[in-house]
Amino acid sequence: MADLNNVNLIGRLTRDAELKYIPNGTAVCKFSIAVNRRRKNGDQWEDEANFFDIILWGRQAESLEQYLIKGKQVAIGGELRQERWQQDGQNRSRIEVVASSVQLLGGGNNTGERGDYDHGGGQKQEQRSSKRTGTQYTSRENEDGFTDDIPF
């Protein structure tokens, strides 16, 4: 029987994504998400947050980095990888999720973005500030709910 390493998570970014390039020019985007879990403790329900470090590579990393901002809800599909190293003579390790797919989900964020909506039939318009340049961009959503400026 073959081994299986597959993970799917839905959570919110705990910080803005960081985009860097390795020496061969490949883009790598790193961010982390919090995934909440409810569990019962006696008669009461408690929320427990679990935090996961995510790594996204290549064109997808370049395209999505500007949208991966603190508070944004995302769905991640990928695999778990264990990184191992030695520090001060001690063996260390951590588990990261290497994403093969990232899906931007609904839900706000805490960055002060502002949405202007025309609730009439057909067009919805939203204005946001780009976190990189501070410039404005406009996205239009058609009657089917599809936005015409998605980068992927």
Stockholm file with secondary structure:
# STOCKHOLM 1.0

chainA/1-152         MADLNNVNLIGRLTRDAELKYIPNGTAVCKFSIAVNRRRKNGDQWEDEANFFDIILWGRQAESLEQYLIKGKQVAIGGELRQERWQQDGQNRSRIEVVASSVQLLGGGNNTGERGDYDHGGGQKQEQRSSKRTGTQYTSRENEDGFTDDIPF
#=GR chainA/1-152 SS CCCCCCEEEEEEESSCCEEEECTTSCEEEEEEEEEEEEEEETTEEEEEEEEEEEEEEHHHHHHHGGGCCTTCEEEEEEEEEEEEEEETTEEEEEEEEEEEEEEECSCCCSSCCCCCCCCSSSCEEEEEECTTTCCEEEEEECTTSCBTTCCC
#=GC SS_cons         CCCCCCEEEEEEESSCCEEEECTTSCEEEEEEEEEEEEEEETTEEEEEEEEEEEEEEHHHHHHHGGGCCTTCEEEEEEEEEEEEEEETTEEEEEEEEEEEEEEECSCCCSSCCCCCCCCSSSCEEEEEECTTTCCEEEEEECTTSCBTTCCC
//
